Amino acid sequence: MWEVWCWDGRYIKGKLVKKYKTKQSALNYVKKNIKHDQIVQDKKIKDCFWVENRHDTVAVIEKKKPKK
């Protein structure tokens, strides 16, 4: 399950916007609905993408890990 989180003015993971089953669906939503300059994959975490504006990060696309 992929989650799209937006900045709420205080925290980057402050507002859960959408949940998707595929990564491509989440990326398509961000490209259409969130104003951004680039989407960058995190170097340390494989399933995390940062949506960046000119000055700061505006959203995160992250894969939710299943509970064991």
Residue pairs with C-beta under 8 A, 6 or more apart in sequence:
1 19
1 20
1 21
1 63
1 64
2 19
2 20
2 21
2 22
2 23
2 25
2 26
2 61
2 62
2 63
2 64
3 16
3 18
3 19
3 20
3 26
3 61
3 62
3 63
3 64
4 16
4 17
4 18
4 19
4 20
4 26
4 29
4 30
4 59
4 60
4 61
5 12
5 13
5 14
5 15
5 16
5 17
5 59
5 60
5 61
5 62
6 14
6 15
6 17
6 34
6 58
6 59
7 14
7 15
7 56
7 57
7 58
7 59
8 14
8 15
12 57
12 59
12 60
13 60
13 62
17 29
17 59
18 26
18 29
19 64
20 26
20 29
23 47
23 61
23 63
26 61
27 39
27 49
27 61
30 36
30 39
30 51
30 59
30 61
31 39
34 51
34 58
34 59
35 53
35 58
36 51
36 52
36 53
36 58
36 59
37 52
37 53
37 54
38 51
38 52
39 49
39 50
39 51
39 52
39 61
40 49
40 50
40 52
41 48
41 49
41 50
42 48
42 49
42 50
47 62
47 63
48 60
48 61
48 62
48 63
49 60
49 61
49 62
50 57
50 59
50 60
51 57
51 58
51 59
51 60
51 61
52 58
